[in-house]
């Protein structure tokens, strides 16, 4: 599959449906949750079978949606501490593929997949779109966005609004842009250790050998049927004290944590840590209003030795995962905000790096588990219906996992997991066995 890029331009917000044109000198400070998210780009891929709307109609819908989500069309300040709403625009690329979509399907999770979205190297744009047309008229939409601007739920809301605007529907909920929803206390009260969790000291960060790792990493898509997930949840919940059982997500993550640890073959004395993003919108008190645009995520960090992971039954591992997630509550969030305020007062930002940044991401023997189960990425409709397929792009980092709803089987889940090629065969052999 050869991709030829035909045009590239900046697309700015359109205020044709608004009563007035807003100022282009407004600045929005990033929140503590934004800063912790990390200054890197997330890449998503959508495929739509022909017939599909024209590129011009999709572009027009994008311009209309950007009028309500102006942050995407803005720019970060030099210190990456704020967003300037200057309406400079998002990158919009049109491309053509040398084959039909059926000939290219299923899209392989290899570095070549990156040709379906614009490069994120050295860019100032906070969002980019690439529309790639195939010889059959089908369409692939490549989307990249800077994580400092929004988390998965907020990005999902924007994507829905973009689809609705393209279809001529402009009555979608207006996003909430006030990012100071959780304020530091006076006096500050830092009750938990946030250094080593949300942040690390720069002096302790190891460089990631990108090119070397990309050549060894393979991204594996593993489907899990509703029947298998039900069995897994029942096994994981055998001794659940609440009587309601652990969630399907907790059960599946616990299962994969065990299987990946076995496939890696690391020493029994090693300690493995999961990094699980937690949506804090309903966990803080009072809860964050629906429609909040920005980041509102912290992380749970369940830990266990390799020996414990491989010798204990699934329900014991699920108990560890559940307990770590439960600890990320309102009290923890307010401690984190106070920690952020303390670093600001002491002027220590230059000494720290967010663990959300890819340069300090987890790798073997650790694992990162991202849940996209409640994010409506699969509902992005430009007028020809839901996408035929949706997937994250290739990520050349061992130990990253995304769990998404299966597109064509209700209740099923697909897991996209980055592993070294040498570990992939073992994982595939054991991932559907329940110990």
C-alpha positions in Angstrom: 0.0 0.0 0.0 1.5 3.3 -1.2 0.2 6.6 0.2 0.6 9.8 -1.8 0.0 13.0 0.1 -1.7 15.5 -2.2 -2.2 18.6 -0.1 -1.6 20.0 3.3 -3.0 23.2 4.9 -4.2 24.7 8.1 -7.9 24.7 8.8 -9.3 27.3 11.2 -12.5 27.6 13.1 -15.6 28.9 11.4 -17.9 31.2 13.3 -20.7 31.3 10.7 -23.1 29.8 13.1 -22.1 32.0 16.0 -23.4 35.4 17.1 -19.9 36.9 17.3 -16.2 36.1 16.6 -14.3 35.6 19.8 -10.9 37.2 20.7 -7.8 35.5 19.4 -5.6 36.6 22.3 -7.3 34.6 25.1 -5.0 32.3 27.1 -6.1 29.2 29.0 -3.8 27.9 31.8 -3.3 24.2 31.8 -4.6 22.4 34.9 -2.6 20.0 37.1 -4.3 17.1 35.3 -3.3 18.5 31.9 0.4 18.9 33.0 0.5 15.3 34.3 -1.0 13.9 31.1 2.2 14.5 29.1 3.2 16.5 26.1 2.9 13.9 23.3 0.5 13.0 20.6 -2.1 10.2 20.4 -2.8 8.7 17.0 -6.1 7.0 16.0 -7.2 5.4 12.7 -10.8 5.1 11.4 -11.9 3.3 8.2 -15.1 4.0 6.3 -16.4 1.9 3.4 -17.6 3.7 0.3 -19.8 5.7 -0.3 -18.5 8.3 2.1 -18.9 12.1 2.3 -16.6 14.4 0.4 -13.4 15.8 1.9 -14.8 19.3 1.6 -17.9 18.4 3.7 -15.8 16.8 6.4 -13.5 19.8 6.4 -16.5 22.2 6.7 -17.8 20.1 9.7 -14.3 20.3 11.3 -14.3 24.1 11.0 -17.7 24.3 12.6 -16.8 22.0 15.5 -13.5 23.9 16.1 -15.6 27.0 16.9 -16.7 25.2 20.1 -13.3 23.4 20.6 -10.9 26.3 19.9 -8.1 24.8 22.0 -7.3 22.4 19.2 -6.8 25.3 16.8 -4.6 27.2 19.3 -0.9 26.9 20.2 1.0 26.1 23.4 3.0 28.9 25.0 6.8 28.5 24.9 6.8 26.9 28.4 3.9 24.6 27.5 2.0 25.9 30.5 -1.0 27.4 28.7 -3.0 27.4 25.5 -3.2 30.5 23.4 -6.6 30.6 21.6 -5.1 32.3 18.5 -7.1 30.2 15.9 -3.9 29.4 13.9 -5.6 26.1 12.9 -5.2 22.4 12.8 -3.2 20.5 10.1 -5.5 19.1 7.4 -3.9 16.6 4.9 -5.5 15.0 1.9 -3.9 11.8 0.5 -4.5 8.9 -1.9 -3.8 5.2 -1.6 -2.6 3.0 -4.4 -5.1 0.2 -3.8 -8.6 -0.5 -2.6 -9.4 -0.7 1.1 -10.3 -4.4 0.8 -6.9 -5.0 -0.7 -5.3 -3.3 2.3 -7.5 -4.8 4.9 -7.1 -5.8 7.6 -4.7 -2.9 8.2 -1.5 -4.3 9.8 -0.3 -2.8 13.0 3.2 -2.0 11.6 5.2 1.2 11.2 3.7 1.6 7.8 0.3 2.4 9.5 1.8 5.8 10.5 1.6 6.8 6.8 -2.2 7.2 7.4 -1.8 10.2 9.6 0.5 13.3 9.5 3.9 13.1 11.2 4.0 14.4 14.7 7.7 15.2 14.6 8.5 18.8 15.5 5.0 20.2 14.9 3.3 23.1 16.7 -0.2 22.0 15.7 -2.2 20.6 18.6 -4.4 18.5 16.3 -3.9 17.0 12.9 -6.2 15.2 10.4 -5.4 13.1 7.3 -8.1 12.0 4.9 -6.8 9.1 2.8 -9.0 8.1 -0.2 -8.6 4.5 -1.6 -9.2 3.5 -5.2 -12.6 2.1 -4.3 -13.8 5.4 -2.8 -13.4 4.3 0.8 -11.9 6.6 3.3 -9.4 6.3 6.2 -9.3 9.1 8.7 -6.0 9.5 10.6 -6.3 11.7 13.7 -3.6 12.9 16.0 -4.0 15.1 19.1 -1.7 16.5 21.8 -2.6 14.8 25.1 -1.9 18.1 27.1 -5.2 19.5 25.6 -7.6 16.7 26.3 -8.0 13.1 27.6 -9.9 10.3 25.9 -13.4 11.3 27.1 -13.0 14.9 26.1 -11.5 13.9 22.7 -14.3 11.5 22.1 -16.8 14.3 22.7 -15.1 16.4 20.2 -15.0 13.6 17.6 -18.8 13.1 18.0 -19.3 16.9 17.6 -17.2 16.9 14.4 -19.3 14.1 13.0 -22.5 15.8 13.9 -21.4 19.2 12.5 -20.5 17.4 9.2 -24.0 16.0 9.1 -25.5 19.4 9.7 -26.3 18.9 13.4 -25.0 21.8 15.4 -27.0 21.4 18.6 -24.5 19.1 20.3 -23.6 19.9 23.9 -21.3 22.9 24.3 -18.1 21.9 26.1 -17.1 23.3 29.5 -13.7 25.1 29.2 -13.0 26.2 32.8 -10.0 24.0 33.7 -9.7 25.2 37.3 -12.4 22.8 38.5 -10.3 21.3 41.3 -8.4 24.0 43.2 -5.5 23.6 45.7 -6.3 23.9 49.4 -5.0 26.5 51.8 -2.9 25.3 53.5 -1.7 22.7 51.1 -2.1 19.1 52.3 -0.1 16.5 50.4 -1.2 13.2 51.9 0.3 10.8 49.2 3.6 10.3 47.4 3.1 11.7 44.0 6.8 11.8 43.1 7.4 8.5 41.4 3.8 8.1 40.3 2.5 11.2 38.4 6.0 12.6 38.2 9.7 11.6 38.2 12.9 13.4 38.7 14.4 14.1 35.4 17.8 12.8 36.6 16.2 9.3 37.0 14.6 9.2 33.5 16.2 6.7 31.1 16.4 7.5 27.4 14.3 5.3 25.2 16.1 3.8 22.2 13.3 4.6 19.7 14.7 3.2 16.5 16.0 0.1 18.1 12.7 -0.6 19.9 10.6 0.1 16.9 12.4 -2.7 15.0 11.7 -5.2 17.7 8.2 -4.3 18.9 5.1 -5.9 17.4 1.6 -4.7 18.1 -0.8 -7.6 18.5 -4.6 -7.4 18.3 -6.2 -10.0 20.5 -10.0 -10.5 20.5 -11.9 -11.6 23.5 -15.4 -12.9 23.1 -18.3 -12.1 25.4 -18.4 -15.8 26.5 -14.7 -15.8 27.4 -15.0 -12.5 29.3 -17.9 -13.8 31.3 -15.9 -16.8 32.4 -12.9 -14.7 33.2 -15.0 -12.3 35.3 -16.5 -15.2 37.2 -13.1 -16.7 37.9 -11.7 -13.4 39.0 -14.6 -12.6 41.3 -14.7 -15.9 43.3 -13.7 -14.2 46.5 -14.8 -10.6 45.8 -15.9 -9.2 49.2 -18.6 -7.0 47.7 -20.5 -9.9 46.3 -21.0 -8.0 43.0 -17.8 -9.2 41.5 -14.9 -7.2 39.9 -15.5 -5.4 36.7 -14.8 -7.0 33.3 -12.0 -4.5 32.8 -10.4 -5.4 36.1 -10.7 -9.1 35.4 -9.3 -8.8 31.9 -6.4 -6.5 32.9 -5.5 -9.0 35.7 -5.5 -11.9 33.3 -3.3 -10.1 30.7 -0.9 -8.9 33.4 -0.4 -12.6 34.4 -0.1 -13.8 30.8 2.3 -11.0 29.7 4.5 -11.6 32.7 4.7 -15.3 31.8 5.5 -14.6 28.2 8.3 -12.2 29.1 10.1 -14.8 31.2 11.5 -12.3 33.7 13.0 -13.3 37.0 10.6 -14.2 39.9 12.1 -11.7 42.3 11.4 -8.8 39.9 8.5 -6.4 40.8 6.0 -5.6 38.0 3.8 -2.6 38.1 0.6 -1.8 36.1 -0.1 1.8 35.1 -3.9 2.3 34.8 -5.4 5.6 33.8 -8.5 6.5 35.9 -11.2 8.9 34.8 -11.6 11.2 37.8 -14.8 13.0 36.6 -17.1 11.0 38.9 -14.5 10.3 41.6 -14.0 13.9 42.8 -16.5 15.5 45.1 -18.6 17.2 43.8 -18.3 15.3 40.5 -17.2 17.2 37.3 -20.0 18.3 35.1 -20.6 16.4 31.9 -18.9 18.1 29.0 -15.8 19.1 30.7 -13.1 19.6 28.1 -9.5 18.9 29.2 -7.7 16.2 31.1 -9.2 14.7 34.2 -7.2 11.5 34.6 -4.9 10.1 37.3 -3.3 6.7 37.5 -3.6 3.6 39.7 -0.3 1.6 40.2 -1.0 -2.0 41.3 2.3 -3.8 42.1 3.3 -7.4 42.6 6.4 -9.6 42.3 6.6 -11.9 39.3 6.4 -14.8 41.7 3.1 -13.6 43.1 1.7 -13.0 39.7 2.6 -16.4 38.4 1.8 -18.4 41.5 -1.4 -16.9 42.7 -4.9 -17.5 41.3 -6.5 -14.8 39.1 -8.9 -13.7 41.9 -5.9 -12.7 44.1 -4.4 -10.6 41.3 -7.8 -9.0 40.6 -8.0 -8.1 44.2 -4.7 -6.2 44.0 -5.8 -4.4 40.8 -9.2 -3.4 42.3 -7.7 -2.2 45.5 -5.2 0.1 43.7 -8.0 1.6 41.5 -10.2 2.2 44.6 -7.4 4.2 46.2 -7.5 6.8 43.4 -10.4 8.8 44.9 -11.3 12.4 45.8 -8.8 12.5 48.7 -6.0 11.4 46.4 -7.0 13.9 43.7 -6.9 16.8 46.1 -3.5 15.7 47.4 -2.3 15.6 43.8 -3.5 19.1 43.1 -1.8 20.4 46.3 1.4 18.6 45.2 1.2 20.4 41.8 0.7 23.8 43.6 3.6 23.1 45.9 5.9 22.4 42.9 4.7 25.6 41.3 5.5 27.7 44.4 8.9 26.2 44.8 9.7 26.6 41.1 10.8 23.0 40.7 9.1 22.1 37.3 12.4 22.1 35.6 13.5 19.2 37.8 10.5 16.9 37.1 9.0 15.1 34.1 5.5 13.7 33.8 5.3 9.9 33.8 2.7 10.4 31.1 5.4 11.5 28.7 6.4 8.8 26.3 10.1 9.4 27.2 9.4 8.0 30.7 6.8 5.4 29.9 6.7 2.0 31.4 8.4 -1.0 29.8 9.2 -4.6 30.9 8.6 -5.8 33.5 5.9 -3.1 33.8 2.7 -2.7 31.7 0.4 0.1 30.9 -3.4 -0.7 30.5 -5.5 1.9 28.8 -9.3 1.4 28.8 -11.2 3.0 25.9 -14.3 1.0 26.7 -16.5 4.0 27.6 -15.2 6.4 25.0 -17.5 6.5 21.9 -14.7 6.5 19.3 -16.7 3.9 17.4 -19.6 6.3 17.0 -17.8 8.9 14.9 -20.3 9.4 12.0 -19.7 11.8 9.1 -23.0 10.9 7.4 -22.4 7.4 6.1 -22.6 5.6 9.4 -20.2 4.4 12.0 -16.7 3.4 11.0 -16.0 0.0 9.7 -12.9 -0.3 11.9 -11.2 1.8 14.6 -7.8 1.2 16.1 -4.9 3.0 17.7 -1.9 3.6 15.5 1.4 1.7 15.8 3.2 2.5 19.0 6.9 1.4 19.1 6.9 1.0 22.9 6.9 -2.4 24.5 4.4 -2.7 27.3 1.6 -0.5 26.1 -2.0 -1.9 26.0 -5.3 -0.4 24.8 -8.6 -2.2 25.4 -11.4 -1.2 23.1 -15.0 -2.4 22.4 -15.1 -4.8 19.4 -16.7 -3.1 16.4 -18.8 -6.0 15.2 -19.6 -8.1 18.2 -21.7 -6.8 21.1 -19.9 -7.3 24.4 -16.6 -8.4 22.9 -13.4 -6.6 23.4 -10.2 -6.2 21.4 -6.8 -5.7 23.1 -4.0 -3.9 21.2 -0.8 -4.9 23.0 2.8 -4.0 22.2 5.3 -6.7 22.9 8.8 -7.7 21.7 8.6 -10.0 18.7 10.3 -12.7 20.8 7.5 -12.7 23.4 4.5 -12.5 21.0 4.3 -16.2 20.1 4.2 -17.2 23.8 1.5 -14.7 24.6 -0.7 -15.7 21.7 -0.4 -19.4 22.8 -1.6 -18.7 26.4 -3.7 -15.6 26.3 -7.0 -17.5 25.9 -6.3 -20.0 28.7 -7.7 -19.5 32.1 -5.6 -20.9 34.9 
